[in-house]
């Protein structure tokens, strides 16, 4: 199966979250259309931090009905956010390759994107030339499927009722502070 994956980050206090929505190619168009219907007038993207609580609940309800599978990777970032991100990314890419992901889209961090490229290339190693696995960075205003990871990351990191509401979408949780591979 040739799955696609869409990644965004979230940070809560000393916890860094890297969240990936894994989408079947047959669902790409349908989910993009659904996500665009969730935009309020004048919005170019769903950015959960900026949404009103009522609209957050609507978004979660609609996503819950279409059921994308989302994985959450997290790590403490007391020794640096970039280090936490790259360690989460290593574990994520290994998992994505194992489940048949062929395309990875990361929400662009512009000048810091080179860190991700170096990490993904190192993880793929010699498989990179043989693999059909491609990866790229895009702005969230260009790719609505990145919004799924944004929504889940915000809710998961917020904890409490928001985390409870989003957990049905979470297929896997990996805490790299306790993970042994």
C-alpha positions in Angstrom: 0.0 0.0 0.0 1.4 3.4 -0.9 0.4 5.7 2.0 1.0 9.4 2.4 2.0 11.1 5.6 1.6 14.7 6.8 3.5 16.1 9.8 3.2 19.1 12.1 4.8 19.9 15.4 3.5 21.2 18.8 5.3 22.2 21.9 3.8 22.3 25.4 6.2 23.4 28.1 9.1 21.0 28.1 7.4 18.4 25.8 8.0 18.4 22.0 5.3 16.6 19.9 5.8 15.6 16.3 2.4 14.4 14.9 1.8 12.5 11.7 -1.5 11.9 9.9 -1.3 8.8 7.7 -3.6 8.9 4.7 -4.6 6.4 2.1 -4.2 7.8 -1.5 -7.8 7.1 -2.2 -8.8 9.5 0.7 -6.5 12.4 -0.2 -9.0 14.4 -2.3 -12.0 13.8 -0.1 -10.1 14.8 3.1 -8.7 18.0 1.4 -12.3 19.0 0.4 -13.6 18.3 3.9 -10.8 20.3 5.5 -11.4 23.3 3.2 -15.1 23.3 4.3 -13.9 23.9 7.8 -12.3 27.3 7.0 -14.1 30.4 8.3 -14.4 33.4 6.0 -11.0 35.0 5.4 -9.0 32.0 6.7 -6.3 30.4 4.6 -5.6 27.5 6.9 -6.9 25.8 10.0 -4.4 26.6 12.8 -5.9 25.2 16.0 -4.2 27.5 18.4 -6.1 30.4 16.8 -9.5 28.8 16.6 -12.4 29.6 18.9 -13.4 26.7 21.3 -16.7 26.2 19.5 -15.1 25.9 16.1 -12.5 23.6 17.5 -15.3 21.2 18.6 -16.8 21.3 15.1 -13.5 20.6 13.5 -12.8 17.6 15.9 -16.3 16.2 15.3 -15.9 16.3 11.5 -12.4 14.8 11.6 -13.6 12.1 14.0 -16.2 11.0 11.5 -13.7 10.6 8.6 -11.2 8.8 10.8 -7.7 9.6 9.7 -5.0 7.6 11.6 -2.6 9.8 13.5 0.6 8.9 15.4 2.1 11.1 18.1 5.8 11.1 18.8 7.0 13.0 21.8 10.2 13.8 23.8 11.3 16.2 26.4 13.1 19.1 25.0 15.1 20.4 28.0 18.3 19.7 26.0 17.0 21.5 22.9 13.9 21.6 20.8 15.8 20.8 17.6 17.3 17.7 19.1 13.9 16.6 20.3 12.4 17.1 16.9 15.1 15.2 15.1 14.9 12.2 17.5 11.1 12.1 17.0 11.6 12.4 13.2 14.1 9.4 13.2 11.6 7.2 15.0 8.7 8.4 12.8 10.5 7.8 9.5 11.5 4.3 10.5 7.9 3.6 11.4 6.5 5.2 8.2 8.8 3.2 5.9 7.8 0.0 7.8 4.0 0.6 7.1 4.4 1.5 3.5 4.4 5.3 3.4 5.8 6.6 0.1 5.3 10.3 0.5 6.1 12.4 3.6 5.1 16.1 3.7 6.4 18.1 6.7 5.0 21.5 7.6 7.8 23.9 6.6 9.9 25.7 9.2 11.6 27.5 6.4 15.3 28.1 7.3 15.3 25.1 9.6 14.0 22.6 7.0 17.6 21.5 6.2 17.8 19.8 9.6 14.8 17.5 8.6 16.3 16.8 5.2 19.6 15.7 6.6 17.9 13.5 9.2 15.5 11.8 6.7 18.4 11.2 4.3 20.5 9.6 7.1 17.6 7.4 8.2 16.9 6.2 4.7 20.7 5.6 4.1 21.3 3.4 1.1 17.6 2.7 0.9 17.1 6.3 -0.3 18.1 5.6 -3.9 16.2 2.3 -4.0 13.1 3.5 -2.2 10.1 5.2 -3.6 10.0 7.2 -0.4 9.9 10.9 -1.1 9.7 13.8 1.3 9.2 17.5 1.1 8.3 20.5 3.1 5.2 22.6 2.3 3.5 25.6 3.9 0.3 24.7 5.7 -1.5 27.2 3.6 -0.6 25.0 0.6 -1.5 21.6 2.0 -4.7 21.2 4.0 -3.8 17.7 5.1 -1.1 19.2 7.3 -4.0 20.7 9.4 -4.9 17.2 10.7 -1.6 16.9 12.5 -1.9 20.5 13.8 -5.3 19.8 15.3 -4.2 16.5 16.9 -1.0 18.0 18.2 -2.7 21.0 19.8 -5.4 18.8 21.4 -3.0 16.1 22.6 -0.7 18.7 24.1 -3.5 20.6 25.7 -4.5 17.6 27.7 -7.7 17.2 29.7 -10.9 17.3 27.7 -9.2 18.2 24.4 -6.9 15.2 24.6 -9.9 13.0 25.5 -11.7 14.3 22.4 -8.8 13.6 20.0 -7.6 10.2 21.3 -10.0 8.3 19.0 -7.9 9.6 16.1 -4.6 8.6 17.7 -3.4 5.2 16.5 0.0 5.2 18.1 1.8 7.1 20.8 5.6 7.0 21.1 7.3 8.6 24.1 11.0 8.7 23.2 12.0 9.4 26.8 10.8 5.8 27.6 10.9 4.2 24.2 13.3 1.3 23.7 12.7 0.8 20.0 
